[in-house]
């Protein structure tokens, strides 16, 4: 009978732990995946390399040749480095009205980021750099510190000055912006799902702990035992109960906007823990020491680990 009761409690706790692990694994396996930045860049470079065949690029190249006073197509085709940028979330300098939070990659209250394309273009300085996306979208930079350029300072040429839109450039911009917008939406959606899931698991764990301690109340005397190790075991469970009670009290002290169902569960848990703790203390105070009752180490391990 004694062994059967200990096995029952041990099996219950093991199953609770197993269920929590499996639920968490199942949840994360079903979350939407964010497209890896390297995959976005790879596709961007493919589009950049194939752009040379598009009519709108031919128009742009002809205008740049005339503006830069150069003769050959390859002087444009082989000497322009792409800088890809995209818009992101609003900056905290706007939401918090605090200028100290203003970031260097904030433009009029909106964050923007640039893709690192050095792995594709290398680190050497190109004669020209074309910015696609972000606050300087459609800007060609003529580098001033390049040996083949006559200008000493960087010169910025706005493609808008040509009074026409270039479909090849706009398509690159749209691809990068759409890809990162989609990733941003997935990130926000996943963050909300995680928040809801963590709240669910917190509630569920409290329910399971209440079940464990309800069962524990009927068996603690067998778990703690009647031998020279009983005082140490009693102190361990007493501390576990106090720690759980303190955590529950801390959740209850959070402002009223916090989840009310969780607060109800916390109060129920506190009531159960208090009841178990009082009952255990009364029992221990009247128990004679060193009765050498056999103690089950397996139960000790799993019960202590969980609760």
C-alpha positions in Angstrom: 0.0 0.0 0.0 2.8 2.4 1.0 4.7 1.7 -2.2 1.6 2.1 -4.4 0.8 5.5 -3.0 4.4 6.7 -3.6 4.3 5.4 -7.1 1.0 7.1 -7.8 2.4 10.5 -6.7 5.6 10.0 -8.6 3.8 9.0 -11.8 1.5 11.9 -11.6 4.3 14.5 -11.3 6.3 12.8 -14.1 3.3 13.0 -16.4 2.7 16.6 -15.6 6.3 17.5 -16.5 6.1 15.4 -19.7 2.8 17.0 -20.7 4.3 20.5 -20.2 7.4 19.7 -22.4 5.3 18.2 -25.1 2.8 21.1 -25.2 5.6 23.6 -25.4 7.3 21.6 -28.2 4.1 21.4 -30.1 3.3 25.1 -29.8 6.7 26.2 -31.1 6.6 23.7 -34.0 3.5 25.3 -35.3 4.7 29.0 -35.1 5.2 30.8 -38.4 8.8 31.0 -39.5 10.5 34.3 -40.3 12.3 34.3 -43.7 16.1 34.3 -43.1 17.7 37.6 -44.0 20.3 35.8 -46.1 17.5 34.3 -48.2 16.1 37.7 -48.9 19.5 39.1 -49.8 20.2 36.2 -52.1 17.0 36.8 -54.0 17.6 40.5 -54.1 21.1 40.0 -55.7 19.5 37.7 -58.3 17.1 40.4 -59.2 19.9 43.0 -59.2 22.0 40.9 -61.6 19.1 40.2 -63.9 18.1 43.9 -64.0 20.6 44.6 -66.7 18.2 43.1 -69.3 15.2 45.4 -68.3 14.2 48.3 -70.5 13.9 50.7 -67.6 17.4 49.9 -66.6 18.6 50.8 -70.1 16.8 54.1 -69.8 18.5 54.8 -66.4 21.9 53.8 -67.6 21.6 56.1 -70.6 20.7 59.0 -68.4 23.5 58.3 -66.0 26.1 58.0 -68.8 25.0 61.4 -70.0 24.9 62.9 -66.5 28.4 61.5 -65.6 29.8 62.1 -69.1 31.0 58.5 -69.6 30.9 56.5 -72.9 30.6 52.8 -72.2 27.7 50.8 -70.7 30.1 48.6 -68.6 31.3 51.7 -66.7 27.8 51.7 -65.1 27.1 48.0 -65.2 30.3 47.0 -63.4 30.9 49.9 -61.1 27.7 50.4 -59.2 27.3 48.9 -55.7 23.8 48.4 -54.4 22.9 49.6 -50.9 19.5 48.2 -50.0 17.4 49.8 -47.2 14.0 49.3 -45.8 11.6 51.1 -43.4 10.7 49.5 -40.0 8.7 50.5 -36.9 8.1 53.9 -35.4 10.9 55.3 -33.3 10.6 55.5 -29.5 11.6 59.2 -29.8 8.1 59.8 -31.0 6.1 57.4 -28.8 8.0 58.4 -25.6 8.5 62.1 -26.6 12.1 61.8 -25.5 14.7 63.3 -27.8 17.5 61.3 -26.0 16.0 58.2 -27.5 16.4 59.5 -31.1 18.4 56.9 -33.0 20.8 57.6 -35.9 18.7 55.4 -38.2 15.5 57.3 -37.4 14.0 59.5 -40.1 11.1 61.7 -39.1 10.1 59.3 -36.4 10.4 56.1 -38.3 13.3 53.6 -38.1 15.1 52.3 -41.2 17.8 49.7 -41.7 20.3 48.9 -44.4 21.2 45.4 -45.7 24.9 44.4 -45.5 25.8 43.4 -49.0 29.6 43.3 -48.6 29.6 39.5 -49.0 28.4 40.0 -52.6 30.2 43.2 -53.6 33.3 42.9 -51.4 34.8 45.6 -49.3 36.6 47.5 -52.1 35.3 50.9 -53.0 33.1 51.1 -56.1 33.0 54.3 -58.2 29.2 54.6 -57.6 26.7 53.4 -55.0 23.0 53.2 -55.6 20.7 53.5 -52.6 17.4 51.6 -52.9 14.8 52.1 -50.2 14.9 54.1 -47.0 15.1 57.9 -46.6 17.6 58.3 -49.5 15.8 55.9 -51.9 16.8 56.5 -55.5 20.1 58.3 -54.8 23.3 57.5 -56.7 26.5 58.4 -54.9 29.6 59.3 -56.9 32.4 58.5 -54.5 34.8 61.3 -54.0 37.8 59.2 -52.8 37.8 56.9 -55.8 40.8 57.2 -58.1 38.7 57.1 -61.3 36.4 59.9 -60.2 37.4 63.5 -60.5 35.4 64.8 -57.6 37.1 65.1 -54.2 33.8 65.0 -52.2 30.9 62.6 -52.6 28.3 63.8 -55.0 24.6 62.7 -54.7 22.5 62.4 -57.8 18.7 62.1 -57.2 17.1 59.8 -59.7 13.9 61.9 -59.2 15.7 64.7 -61.0 15.3 62.8 -64.2 11.5 63.3 -63.8 10.7 59.6 -64.3 10.3 56.4 -62.3 12.5 53.5 -63.1 10.6 50.3 -62.8 13.7 48.2 -62.1 14.6 50.3 -59.1 11.1 50.5 -57.8 10.7 46.7 -58.1 13.9 46.1 -56.0 12.6 48.5 -53.4 9.2 46.9 -53.3 10.6 43.4 -53.0 12.9 44.2 -50.0 10.2 46.3 -48.2 7.5 43.7 -48.7 9.8 40.9 -47.5 10.8 42.8 -44.3 7.2 44.0 -43.7 6.0 40.4 -43.9 8.8 39.3 -41.4 7.8 42.2 -39.1 4.2 41.1 -39.2 5.2 37.5 -38.4 7.4 38.6 -35.6 4.6 40.7 -34.0 2.1 37.9 -34.4 4.5 35.3 -32.9 5.3 37.7 -30.0 1.5 37.9 -29.2 1.1 34.2 -29.6 4.1 33.6 -27.2 2.6 36.0 -24.7 -0.8 34.3 -24.8 0.9 30.9 -24.6 3.0 31.8 -21.6 -0.1 33.1 -19.9 -1.8 29.8 -20.6 1.1 27.7 -19.4 1.4 29.8 -16.3 -2.3 29.2 -15.5 -2.0 25.5 -16.4 1.0 25.0 -14.2 -0.7 26.6 -11.3 -3.6 24.2 -11.7 -1.2 21.3 -11.9 0.7 22.4 -8.8 -2.6 22.7 -6.9 -3.4 19.1 -8.0 0.0 18.0 -6.9 -0.2 19.6 -3.5 -3.8 18.4 -3.0 -2.4 14.9 -3.5 0.8 15.7 -1.6 -1.3 16.6 1.5 -2.4 13.0 1.7 1.1 11.5 1.4 3.6 14.1 2.7 4.2 12.0 5.9 5.4 9.1 3.7 7.5 11.3 1.5 9.2 13.2 4.4 9.5 9.9 6.4 10.3 9.2 10.0 14.1 9.0 10.2 17.2 11.1 10.6 16.7 12.7 7.2 13.2 13.9 7.9 14.1 17.3 9.2 16.0 18.2 6.0 13.2 16.9 3.8 10.7 18.8 5.8 12.7 22.0 5.4 13.0 21.5 1.7 9.2 21.2 1.2 8.6 24.0 3.6 10.8 26.3 1.6 9.2 25.2 -1.7 5.8 26.1 -0.3 7.0 29.5 0.9 8.7 30.3 -2.5 5.5 29.4 -4.3 3.4 31.4 -1.9 5.6 34.4 -2.4 5.5 34.1 -6.2 1.7 33.9 -6.1 1.5 36.9 -3.8 3.7 38.9 -6.1 1.4 38.2 -9.0 -1.6 39.3 -6.9 0.1 42.6 -6.2 0.3 43.5 -9.8 -2.1 46.3 -11.0 -5.7 45.5 -11.8 -5.1 45.3 -15.6 -3.3 42.0 -15.1 -5.2 38.8 -16.1 -8.0 38.4 -13.5 -8.3 34.6 -14.0 -4.7 34.2 -13.2 -5.2 36.2 -10.0 -8.1 33.9 -9.0 -5.9 30.9 -9.5 -3.1 32.5 -7.5 -5.4 33.0 -4.5 -6.6 29.4 -4.8 -3.0 28.2 -4.9 -2.1 30.3 -1.8 -5.1 28.8 0.1 -4.1 25.3 -0.8 -0.4 25.9 0.1 -1.3 27.5 3.4 -3.6 24.6 4.2 -0.9 22.0 3.3 1.8 23.9 5.2 -0.2 24.2 8.4 -1.2 20.6 8.3 2.4 19.5 7.6 3.7 21.7 10.5 1.2 20.2 12.9 2.1 16.7 11.8 5.8 17.3 12.1 5.6 18.9 15.6 4.0 15.7 17.0 6.1 13.1 15.1 8.7 11.3 17.1 12.1 11.4 15.4 14.2 8.5 14.1 11.6 5.9 13.5 13.6 4.6 10.5 10.7 4.4 8.1 11.9 3.7 4.5 12.1 6.8 2.3 11.5 6.7 -1.5 14.3 8.6 -3.3 12.6 8.6 -6.7 9.6 10.5 -5.3 11.9 13.0 -3.6 13.7 13.8 -6.8 10.6 14.4 -9.0 8.5 16.1 -6.4 11.2 18.5 -5.4 12.2 19.3 -9.0 8.6 20.1 -10.0 7.2 21.8 -6.9 
